[in-house]
Amino acid sequence: MPGVETERIADQLARAVNGPAWHGPSILELVRDVSPGQAAAKPLPDAHSIWELVAHTAAWLELVGRRLDGTAPRKVSQAMDWPPVHRASRSTTANGSAKKSWHAEVDRLRRAADGLQRRIRSLDDEQLKEELPGLGNTWTTYITLHGVLQHVLYHAGQIAILKKGAP
């Protein structure tokens, strides 16, 4: 039977991803008007691009869903953590392949969030006490779910800053 607390966590994840969020724009609201060129831009050379952050956030939403299902690997590879992304540039955005790739990445984020929300809603509150494997540790389901929610918000903040400097 779905729980009160699991419903609250799923709702907070929905707000962080889709809005409306108390803190400001959700991650999908932030990327709604981002072009492939802006998504691939590196206004801060040593920072990840918006595109990389979207791919990374989607990957972790998927990974947490797999942890809930017991199918996630204990060790997360670099490619799982930071999936490779389309290398769009201003010259390649005109041909449409970058646009399709960018929209596919945003759709992946949306699908990953929707899937995890459904999975969270299928849990009962007692399951929040169960241990899940983590990076070198085990965390309760409760901590894991709040952690992935915080992770979405953290990267949404980075995207908001990067948008200010993207061409």
C-alpha positions in Angstrom: 0.0 0.0 0.0 1.5 3.4 -1.0 2.6 5.5 2.0 2.0 9.1 3.0 5.8 9.8 3.2 6.5 8.1 -0.1 3.8 10.2 -1.8 5.4 13.4 -0.3 8.9 12.4 -1.6 7.5 11.6 -5.1 5.7 15.0 -5.1 8.9 16.8 -4.2 10.7 15.1 -6.9 8.0 16.0 -9.4 8.3 19.7 -8.3 12.1 19.7 -8.6 11.9 18.2 -12.1 8.7 19.6 -13.5 7.7 22.5 -11.2 6.2 24.4 -9.6 9.0 24.5 -7.1 9.3 26.7 -4.1 12.9 27.5 -4.7 12.5 28.8 -8.3 12.5 27.1 -11.7 12.6 23.3 -11.9 15.2 21.6 -14.0 12.9 21.1 -16.9 11.7 24.7 -16.8 15.4 25.8 -16.9 16.2 23.8 -20.0 12.9 24.4 -21.9 14.4 27.3 -23.9 18.0 26.1 -24.1 19.3 25.5 -27.6 21.7 22.6 -28.4 24.5 25.2 -28.8 23.8 26.7 -25.4 23.5 23.2 -23.9 26.9 22.2 -25.3 28.6 25.5 -24.4 31.3 25.6 -21.8 31.2 29.2 -20.4 33.3 27.9 -17.6 36.0 25.8 -19.2 36.5 23.5 -16.2 32.8 23.0 -15.5 30.3 20.6 -17.0 28.0 21.9 -19.8 24.2 22.1 -19.4 24.0 19.0 -21.7 26.4 17.0 -19.5 24.5 18.0 -16.4 21.2 16.9 -17.9 22.6 13.6 -18.9 24.2 13.1 -15.5 21.0 13.9 -13.7 19.0 11.6 -15.8 21.5 8.8 -15.3 21.3 9.2 -11.5 17.5 9.2 -11.6 17.7 5.9 -13.6 20.3 4.5 -11.2 18.3 5.2 -8.1 15.3 3.4 -9.8 17.6 0.4 -10.4 18.8 0.5 -6.8 15.2 0.3 -5.7 14.7 -2.7 -8.0 17.9 -4.3 -6.8 19.4 -4.3 -10.3 22.0 -1.5 -10.0 25.7 -2.4 -9.9 27.4 -1.6 -6.6 30.2 0.3 -8.4 29.2 3.1 -10.8 31.4 3.5 -13.8 32.5 6.9 -15.2 30.3 6.3 -18.2 27.3 5.6 -16.0 28.0 8.6 -13.8 28.7 11.1 -16.6 27.3 9.6 -19.8 29.0 10.8 -23.0 26.9 13.4 -24.8 26.6 14.7 -28.4 29.3 17.1 -29.2 27.2 19.9 -30.6 28.8 23.1 -31.8 27.4 26.2 -33.4 28.2 24.7 -36.8 26.4 21.4 -36.2 23.2 22.8 -34.7 21.9 23.9 -38.0 21.7 20.3 -39.4 19.2 19.2 -36.8 21.2 16.2 -35.4 22.3 18.2 -32.4 18.7 19.4 -31.9 17.4 15.9 -32.0 20.1 14.6 -29.6 19.5 17.5 -27.2 15.7 16.9 -27.2 16.3 13.2 -26.7 18.5 13.9 -23.7 15.8 16.2 -22.1 13.2 13.5 -22.8 15.4 11.0 -21.1 15.5 13.2 -18.0 11.7 13.5 -18.1 11.2 9.8 -18.5 13.7 8.9 -15.8 12.0 11.3 -13.4 8.5 10.0 -14.2 9.7 6.4 -13.8 11.3 7.1 -10.5 8.2 9.0 -9.2 6.0 6.0 -10.2 8.5 3.6 -8.4 8.5 5.8 -5.3 4.7 5.9 -5.2 4.7 2.1 -5.3 6.6 1.9 -2.0 5.1 1.8 1.4 6.5 4.0 4.2 8.1 0.9 5.9 10.3 0.3 2.9 11.9 3.7 3.5 13.8 2.1 6.3 15.4 -0.6 4.1 19.1 -0.4 3.2 20.2 0.2 -0.4 23.7 -0.1 -1.8 25.5 3.1 -2.3 28.9 4.4 -3.2 31.0 2.5 -0.7 28.2 2.7 1.8 24.7 1.6 2.3 22.0 4.2 2.8 18.4 3.8 3.7 15.8 4.2 0.9 14.7 7.4 2.7 18.2 8.9 2.5 18.7 7.7 -1.0 15.5 9.2 -2.3 16.1 12.5 -0.5 19.6 12.5 -1.9 18.6 12.1 -5.5 16.1 14.9 -5.0 18.8 17.1 -3.6 21.0 16.1 -6.5 18.4 17.3 -9.0 18.2 20.6 -7.2 21.9 21.0 -7.0 22.4 20.5 -10.8 19.3 22.7 -11.5 21.2 25.5 -9.7 24.3 24.9 -11.8 22.2 25.0 -15.0 20.7 28.3 -13.9 24.1 29.8 -13.5 25.5 28.3 -16.8 22.5 29.7 -18.7 23.6 33.2 -17.7 27.0 32.7 -19.4 26.0 30.5 -22.3 26.1 32.1 -25.8 
